[in-house]
């Protein structure tokens, strides 16, 4: 949502194109709020996931209770994906193939095969056609955002690195001033994704001791610095350290859609070798560093791919209040013998230690499996029914607690960061609400004359920021009435439930078969967000008790209160104090 570094034309088409660019930037940003990040899967990916579930049920490796949710998610995906609807001439006819009351694993498997064959060949062309139409012929911004989100998820799922998509976006739209926007510019961006596998030579710095292993067992070529091609040296001289001609580099060739994906493939191979060396206590790291140089065969220049920070370890700024004070309050709640029983306190610390192990790993498979173990460490064996079904239900409601408030907080923070004093001055004019966040929420939602005037003033402030303007209107529509708010929260709960079950299947694949799905890195980030959300809710809820309780009791009470307040919200005719109910769910 940030302001772009270049200037843009004021035409309607330019604003639509800027909105498209802003949406992709936000989808790909590692630090975007959960709801704004790129989907784990596109519609085709969800269909393949459903096929995996159906085949697993037939092979008795997946429990049959996964089928209902996987089918329901695919139905939702097709209905909410404008690209899929354009590809399917008879949407309702296609959806009847996945009729929930009558479907079984075998029927689903056959239906999915047909749906994938109908959708996949034309998906990219239809997506790009729709984007061009919405940018240059007009249309609702909400639909353009949905198309853009589906297209972006499609590219990532198909094998393009999000860093490559981000780089192409900057090269096409953010380097030069966009004084004249044409369809050709958008088509140039689309042409960067031709889905042709390219051959890349990947150079990694290696230690002399590991060179023989890389060469003998993994097929790497070992090259000294003086033998590096000049075209590579000139592209990134600081990586190759021209003066140090004796430095060792491991070279291997890979096929990939982009240089970032090529680097990822080589990193995975090197990680496997590093794991093998663990049996030798005196081992040394096989790499000098994880940065690499990727050279496309036949190209004059290459791409330097630096080491990426572990996103799970990067702290996020706590905007609302003192972060140290919140940590201290949490510790006080955990250690207070009058709030939490000793066995439950041990469970909390075992869980947190396991989570710490997870985020200190750089392998997504290990991160995901360890974070799931950390979450299970918090939970108990229910007396009746399936343990995992009950736990997922409890986790889901804990994650969704505070969802409405987080929506407004995320948007408030972005606007305050971009517009600073101008934004704060408008918020101060709102009389209703005790905190700045409550005042802002009232500006977004309430319909009285004074509030409507402030909302219009805020929209004028955001007029050159299409995504920010859209977000304000979108929040207003989603939470405009208590009934709409309840519907928004319930829909979010359903999507979280689907994702938790997908994470559980991915974890099982990693633990039992040794291989995870190709979207493991994405769901690992989701899992981290979910785990921390659950811990925050549980620890903060402790202060509501008069005597020591167990973590199991807190889970039960959190679910009960969530359901009860959501029911009250549905029955509410109009808002009174927004923060009194909406922000407490």
C-alpha positions in Angstrom: 0.0 0.0 0.0 3.1 2.2 0.1 3.4 5.2 -2.1 5.3 4.3 -5.3 8.7 5.9 -5.9 7.7 7.1 -9.3 5.0 9.4 -10.6 1.9 8.2 -12.4 -0.6 9.7 -14.9 -3.9 10.8 -13.4 -6.0 9.0 -16.0 -8.5 6.3 -14.9 -6.5 3.6 -16.6 -3.3 4.6 -14.9 -5.0 4.5 -11.5 -6.3 1.0 -12.3 -2.9 -0.1 -13.3 -1.3 1.4 -10.2 -3.9 -0.5 -8.2 -2.9 -3.7 -9.9 0.8 -3.0 -9.1 0.1 -2.2 -5.5 -2.0 -5.3 -5.0 0.9 -7.6 -6.3 3.4 -5.7 -4.2 1.3 -6.3 -1.1 0.6 -9.9 -2.0 4.3 -10.7 -2.3 5.6 -8.7 0.7 6.8 -11.0 3.4 5.7 -8.4 6.0 2.2 -7.9 4.8 -0.6 -8.8 7.2 -1.8 -12.4 6.8 -4.9 -11.5 5.0 -3.0 -9.4 2.4 -0.4 -12.0 1.5 -0.6 -14.3 -1.6 -2.8 -17.3 -1.4 -1.2 -20.6 -0.6 -2.8 -22.2 -3.6 -4.8 -21.0 -6.7 -7.9 -22.8 -7.9 -5.8 -25.4 -9.9 -3.6 -26.0 -6.9 -6.7 -26.6 -4.7 -8.1 -29.0 -7.3 -4.8 -30.9 -7.1 -4.9 -30.8 -3.4 -8.4 -32.3 -3.5 -7.1 -35.0 -5.8 -4.3 -35.8 -3.3 -6.9 -36.1 -0.5 -9.3 -38.3 -2.6 -6.4 -40.6 -3.6 -5.2 -40.7 0.0 -8.6 -41.7 1.2 -8.8 -44.5 -1.4 -5.3 -45.7 -0.4 -6.3 -45.4 3.3 -3.5 -43.0 4.1 -5.8 -40.0 4.8 -8.8 -39.9 7.0 -12.1 -39.6 5.2 -13.2 -36.6 7.3 -10.8 -34.4 5.2 -12.9 -34.9 2.0 -15.8 -32.7 3.0 -13.7 -29.6 3.7 -11.5 -30.1 0.7 -14.5 -30.4 -1.6 -16.1 -27.4 0.0 -13.0 -25.3 -0.4 -12.8 -26.2 -4.1 -16.4 -25.2 -4.6 -15.7 -21.8 -2.9 -12.5 -21.3 -4.9 -14.3 -21.8 -8.3 -17.2 -19.6 -7.3 -14.9 -16.8 -6.1 -12.3 -17.0 -8.9 -13.4 -14.9 -11.9 -10.7 -16.5 -14.1 -12.0 -20.0 -13.4 -15.6 -18.8 -14.1 -14.4 -17.5 -17.5 -12.7 -20.8 -18.3 -15.8 -22.9 -17.3 -18.6 -22.1 -19.7 -21.1 -23.9 -17.4 -19.9 -23.1 -13.9 -22.9 -24.7 -12.1 -22.7 -27.8 -14.3 -19.0 -28.3 -13.3 -19.7 -27.7 -9.6 -22.4 -30.4 -9.7 -19.6 -32.9 -10.3 -18.5 -32.1 -6.7 -22.0 -32.3 -5.1 -21.2 -32.6 -1.4 -24.0 -34.9 -0.2 -23.3 -37.6 -2.7 -19.6 -37.3 -3.4 -17.2 -40.1 -2.5 -13.4 -40.3 -2.9 -13.5 -42.2 -6.2 -16.1 -39.9 -7.8 -14.2 -36.9 -6.6 -10.9 -38.1 -8.1 -12.5 -38.6 -11.6 -14.3 -35.2 -11.4 -11.1 -33.4 -10.4 -9.2 -34.8 -13.3 -11.9 -33.5 -15.7 -12.0 -30.1 -14.0 -8.2 -29.7 -14.2 -8.1 -30.6 -17.9 -10.9 -28.0 -18.5 -9.2 -25.2 -16.5 -5.4 -25.5 -16.9 -4.8 -24.9 -20.6 -6.5 -21.5 -20.8 -6.1 -20.2 -17.3 -3.1 -17.8 -17.9 -4.5 -16.4 -21.1 -7.9 -15.8 -19.5 -6.4 -14.2 -16.5 -4.3 -11.7 -18.5 -7.3 -10.9 -20.8 -9.4 -10.1 -17.8 -6.7 -8.0 -16.1 -6.3 -5.9 -19.3 -10.1 -5.5 -19.6 -10.5 -4.3 -16.0 -7.5 -2.0 -16.2 -8.4 -0.3 -19.5 -12.2 -0.7 -19.8 -13.0 -0.1 -16.2 -14.9 -2.3 -13.7 -15.1 -2.8 -10.0 -11.8 -2.7 -8.1 -12.8 -5.6 -5.9 -13.0 -7.8 -9.0 -9.6 -6.6 -10.3 -8.1 -7.4 -6.9 -9.6 -10.9 -6.9 -8.3 -11.6 -10.4 -4.9 -10.2 -9.5 -4.7 -12.3 -6.4 -5.7 -15.5 -8.3 -3.2 -14.7 -11.1 -0.4 -14.1 -8.6 -1.1 -17.3 -6.7 -1.2 -19.2 -10.0 2.3 -17.9 -11.0 3.8 -18.9 -7.6 2.1 -22.3 -7.5 3.3 -23.0 -11.0 7.0 -22.5 -10.0 7.9 -18.9 -10.3 9.6 -17.3 -7.3 7.8 -14.5 -5.6 11.1 -12.6 -5.7 11.3 -12.9 -9.4 7.7 -11.7 -9.9 8.5 -8.8 -7.6 11.6 -7.9 -9.6 9.7 -8.0 -12.9 7.0 -5.8 -11.4 9.6 -3.2 -10.4 11.4 -3.3 -13.7 8.2 -2.8 -15.7 6.3 -0.3 -13.6 8.3 1.2 -10.8 11.6 2.3 -12.3 10.4 5.0 -14.6 7.6 7.6 -14.4 4.4 6.2 -15.9 3.3 9.4 -17.7 1.5 7.4 -20.4 -0.1 4.0 -19.6 -0.6 1.6 -22.5 -1.8 -2.0 -22.9 1.7 -2.8 -24.3 3.3 -2.1 -21.0 1.0 -4.6 -19.2 1.6 -7.2 -22.0 5.4 -6.7 -21.5 5.0 -7.7 -17.9 2.9 -10.7 -18.8 5.6 -11.8 -21.3 8.1 -12.3 -18.5 6.1 -15.4 -17.5 6.4 -17.7 -20.5 6.5 -20.9 -18.5 9.6 -22.1 -20.4 12.2 -23.9 -18.4 15.6 -22.1 -18.8 19.1 -23.6 -18.2 21.0 -21.9 -15.5 24.6 -22.3 -14.1 24.6 -21.7 -10.4 27.8 -20.7 -8.6 28.1 -21.1 -4.9 31.1 -20.4 -2.7 32.5 -23.7 -1.3 35.1 -24.8 1.1 38.0 -26.8 -0.2 37.2 -29.7 2.2 33.7 -30.1 0.8 34.6 -29.7 -2.9 35.4 -33.4 -3.4 32.1 -34.5 -1.9 30.1 -32.0 -4.0 31.9 -33.2 -7.2 31.8 -37.0 -6.5 28.3 -37.4 -5.0 26.3 -34.5 -6.3 27.8 -33.9 -9.7 29.0 -30.3 -9.0 31.9 -28.9 -11.0 34.6 -27.3 -8.9 36.1 -24.1 -10.3 38.8 -21.8 -9.0 38.3 -18.1 -9.1 40.7 -17.5 -11.9 38.6 -19.8 -14.2 35.3 -18.0 -13.7 34.0 -16.6 -17.1 34.6 -12.9 -17.4 30.9 -12.2 -18.1 30.1 -13.6 -14.7 32.9 -11.7 -12.9 31.9 -8.4 -14.5 28.2 -8.9 -13.5 29.0 -9.2 -9.8 32.7 -8.6 -9.1 32.3 -8.4 -5.3 30.8 -12.0 -5.2 33.7 -13.5 -7.2 36.4 -11.4 -5.5 38.5 -11.0 -8.6 41.8 -10.5 -6.7 41.4 -13.8 -4.9 41.9 -16.2 -7.9 42.3 -19.3 -5.6 38.8 -19.1 -4.2 36.8 -22.3 -4.7 33.3 -22.2 -6.3 30.9 -25.1 -6.8 29.1 -24.9 -10.1 26.0 -26.9 -11.2 23.5 -26.7 -13.9 19.7 -26.7 -13.2 16.5 -26.1 -15.2 14.1 -23.6 -13.7 11.6 -20.9 -14.6 13.6 -18.1 -13.1 17.0 -17.6 -11.4 15.6 -17.4 -7.9 14.0 -20.8 -8.2 17.2 -22.1 -9.7 19.1 -20.9 -6.5 16.4 -22.5 -4.3 16.9 -25.9 -6.0 20.6 -25.8 -5.5 20.2 -24.7 -1.9 18.0 -27.7 -1.3 20.7 -30.0 -2.6 23.4 -28.3 -0.5 21.1 -28.6 2.6 20.8 -32.3 2.0 24.6 -32.7 1.9 24.9 -30.5 5.1 22.5 -32.9 6.8 24.6 -35.9 5.8 27.7 -34.3 7.4 26.0 -34.2 10.8 27.3 -37.7 11.5 30.8 -36.3 11.7 31.3 -34.2 14.8 34.2 -32.3 13.4 32.4 -31.2 10.3 32.6 -27.8 8.8 29.9 -25.9 6.9 30.2 -26.9 3.2 29.4 -23.3 2.1 31.2 -20.0 2.7 27.7 -18.4 2.6 24.3 -19.0 1.2 24.5 -16.3 -1.4 24.8 -17.5 -5.0 25.3 -16.2 -8.5 22.9 -17.5 -11.2 23.9 -17.3 -14.8 21.4 -18.0 -17.6 23.0 -20.1 -20.3 23.5 -18.0 -23.4 23.0 -14.7 -21.5 25.7 -12.0 -21.1 24.7 -11.2 -17.6 23.6 -13.1 -14.5 21.7 -12.6 -11.3 23.2 -12.3 -7.9 20.9 -13.9 -5.3 21.8 -12.8 -1.8 21.1 -14.7 1.4 17.5 -14.3 2.4 16.7 -13.6 6.1 14.6 -16.2 7.9 11.2 -14.4 7.8 9.9 -16.3 10.8 12.7 -14.8 13.0 12.1 -11.2 12.0 10.3 -9.2 14.7 7.3 -7.1 13.7 6.8 -3.6 15.1 4.2 -3.5 17.8 2.3 -0.4 17.0 -0.3 -0.4 19.7 1.4 -0.1 23.0 4.8 -0.9 24.5 6.0 -4.3 23.3 8.2 -4.8 26.4 5.2 -4.1 28.6 3.1 -6.7 26.8 5.9 -9.3 27.2 6.1 -8.5 30.9 2.4 -8.8 31.3 2.4 -12.2 29.5 5.2 -13.5 31.7 3.4 -12.3 34.8 0.2 -14.2 33.7 2.2 -17.4 33.0 4.2 -17.4 36.2 1.3 -16.4 38.5 0.4 -19.6 40.4 -3.1 -18.1 40.9 -3.8 -18.0 37.2 -2.1 -21.1 35.6 -1.5 -24.5 37.0 2.0 -25.8 37.2 1.5 -28.7 34.6 0.0 -26.2 32.2 2.9 -23.8 32.7 5.3 -26.6 31.8 3.2 -27.3 28.7 3.5 -23.7 27.6 7.3 -23.6 28.0 7.8 -26.9 26.2 5.6 -25.6 23.4 7.5 -22.3 23.1 10.9 -24.1 23.2 9.7 -26.3 20.3 8.6 -23.3 18.4 12.0 -21.7 18.9 13.6 -24.7 17.4 11.3 -24.4 14.4 12.1 -20.8 13.6 15.8 -21.4 13.9 15.7 -23.9 11.1 16.0 -22.7 7.5 14.3 -25.8 6.1 10.5 -25.2 5.6 9.7 -28.9 6.1 11.4 -28.9 9.5 9.8 -25.6 10.4 6.3 -26.9 9.7 6.7 -30.2 11.4 8.2 -28.6 14.5 5.6 -25.8 14.7 2.8 -28.4 14.5 4.5 -30.3 17.4 4.7 -27.1 19.4 1.0 -26.5 18.9 0.1 -30.1 19.8 2.1 -29.7 23.0 -0.4 -27.1 24.2 -3.4 -29.4 23.6 -4.9 -32.3 25.5 -6.5 -35.6 24.6 -10.3 -35.0 24.6 -12.5 -37.6 26.4 -14.7 -38.2 23.4 -14.2 -38.0 19.6 -11.2 -37.4 17.4 -8.3 -35.6 19.1 -7.2 -33.8 16.0 -10.7 -32.7 14.9 -11.4 -31.2 18.4 -8.0 -29.5 18.6 -8.3 -28.0 15.1 -11.7 -26.6 16.1 -10.3 -25.1 19.3 -7.2 -23.7 17.5 -9.4 -22.2 14.7 -11.5 -20.2 17.2 -8.5 -19.0 19.1 -6.9 -17.8 15.8 -10.1 -16.0 14.8 -10.5 -14.3 18.1 -9.7 -10.6 17.5 -9.9 -11.0 13.7 -12.1 -7.8 13.3 -9.7 -5.7 15.5 -6.7 -7.0 13.6 -8.3 -5.9 10.3 -8.5 -2.3 11.5 -5.2 -2.4 13.3 -3.3 -3.5 10.1 -5.0 -0.7 8.0 -4.5 1.9 10.8 -0.8 1.2 11.0 -0.3 1.4 7.2 -2.1 4.7 6.9 -0.3 6.2 10.0 3.0 5.1 8.5 2.3 6.7 5.1 0.3 9.8 5.9 1.5 10.5 9.5 0.2 13.9 10.8 -2.5 14.4 8.1 -4.0 11.0 9.0 -3.8 11.6 12.7 -5.5 15.0 12.4 -8.5 13.4 10.7 -8.8 10.7 13.4 -8.7 13.3 16.2 -11.8 15.0 14.8 -13.9 11.9 15.5 -15.7 12.3 18.8 -16.8 8.7 19.3 -14.3 6.3 20.6 -11.7 6.3 23.4 -8.6 5.2 21.6 -7.2 6.3 18.2 -8.0 2.9 16.8 -11.6 3.0 18.0 -12.0 6.5 16.5 -10.7 5.2 13.2 -13.0 2.2 13.2 -15.9 4.6 13.8 -14.9 6.7 10.9 -14.8 3.7 8.7 -18.1 2.2 9.8 -20.6 4.7 11.3 -23.2 6.4 9.1 -24.0 9.7 10.9 -23.4 13.0 9.2 -20.3 13.9 11.0 -18.7 10.5 10.5 -19.6 10.4 6.8 -18.0 13.8 6.4 -14.7 12.5 8.0 -14.8 9.4 5.9 -15.0 11.6 2.7 -12.1 13.7 4.0 -10.0 10.6 4.5 -10.9 9.4 1.0 -9.7 12.7 -0.4 -6.4 12.2 1.5 -6.1 8.7 -0.1 -7.2 9.8 -3.7 -3.7 9.2 -5.2 -3.4 5.8 -3.5 -5.9 3.4 -5.2 -5.2 0.5 -2.9 -5.6 2.5 0.3 -8.9 4.0 -1.0 -10.1 0.5 -1.9 -9.2 -0.9 1.5 -11.2 1.8 3.2 -14.3 1.1 1.2 -13.8 -2.6 1.5 -13.6 -2.5 5.3 -16.7 -0.4 5.4 -18.6 -2.9 3.3 -17.4 -6.0 5.1 -18.1 -4.6 8.6 -20.9 -2.1 7.7 -23.6 -3.8 9.9 -23.3 -6.4 12.7 -24.7 -9.0 10.3 -22.1 -8.3 7.6 -19.4 -8.3 10.2 -20.6 -11.7 11.6 -20.6 -13.1 8.0 -17.1 -11.8 7.4 -15.8 -13.3 10.6 -17.5 -16.7 9.9 -16.1 -16.8 6.4 -12.6 -16.2 7.8 -13.1 -19.0 10.3 -14.0 -21.4 7.5 -10.9 -20.5 5.5 -8.7 -20.9 8.6 -10.2 -24.3 9.2 -9.4 -25.4 5.6 -5.8 -24.1 6.0 -5.3 -25.8 9.3 -6.4 -29.1 7.8 -4.1 -28.6 4.8 -1.2 -27.9 7.2 -2.0 -31.1 9.0 -1.9 -33.1 5.8 1.4 -31.4 4.8 2.8 -32.2 8.2 1.8 -35.9 7.9 3.4 -36.1 4.5 6.6 -34.7 5.9 6.7 -36.9 9.0 5.5 -40.2 7.4 6.8 -40.1 3.8 9.7 -37.7 4.2 8.5 -35.3 1.4 6.3 -32.3 1.8 4.2 -30.5 -0.8 5.7 -27.7 -3.0 3.8 -25.1 -0.9 5.4 -26.0 2.4 7.3 -22.7 2.7 4.0 -20.7 2.4 2.1 -22.8 4.9 5.1 -22.6 7.3 4.6 -18.8 7.4 0.9 -19.3 8.0 1.6 -21.8 10.7 3.9 -19.4 12.5 1.2 -16.7 12.4 -1.4 -19.1 13.7 0.8 -20.4 16.5 1.6 -16.9 17.8 -2.0 -15.8 17.5 -3.1 -18.8 19.6 -0.4 -18.2 22.3 -1.2 -14.5 22.5 -4.9 -15.2 23.0 -4.4 -17.9 25.6 -1.9 -15.9 27.7 -3.9 -12.7 27.6 -7.1 -14.6 28.5 -5.4 -15.8 31.8 -6.0 -12.4 33.4 -9.7 -13.0 33.3 -9.6 -15.8 35.9 -9.8 -15.6 39.6 -8.1 -19.0 40.3 -5.6 -21.2 38.7 -6.8 -22.9 35.5 -5.4 -25.4 32.9 -4.6 -24.5 29.3 -7.4 -26.9 28.3 -9.9 -24.9 30.2 -8.7 -21.7 28.6 -9.1 -23.3 25.2 -12.6 -24.4 26.0 -13.6 -21.0 27.4 -12.1 -19.2 24.4 -14.2 -21.3 22.0 -17.3 -20.8 24.1 -16.9 -17.0 24.4 -16.1 -16.7 20.6 -19.3 -18.6 19.6 -21.4 -16.7 22.1 -20.2 -13.3 21.0 -20.5 -14.1 17.3 -24.1 -15.2 18.0 -24.8 -11.9 19.8 -23.3 -10.0 16.9 -25.6 -11.7 14.4 -28.6 -10.7 16.6 -27.5 -7.1 17.0 -29.6 -4.6 14.9 -27.0 -1.8 14.8 -23.7 -0.8 16.4 -23.5 1.0 19.6 -19.9 1.1 20.8 -18.0 -0.7 18.1 -15.2 -1.8 20.3 -17.6 -3.2 23.0 -18.6 -6.2 20.9 -16.9 -6.2 17.4 -13.4 -5.9 18.8 -14.0 -8.5 21.5 -14.8 -11.4 19.2 
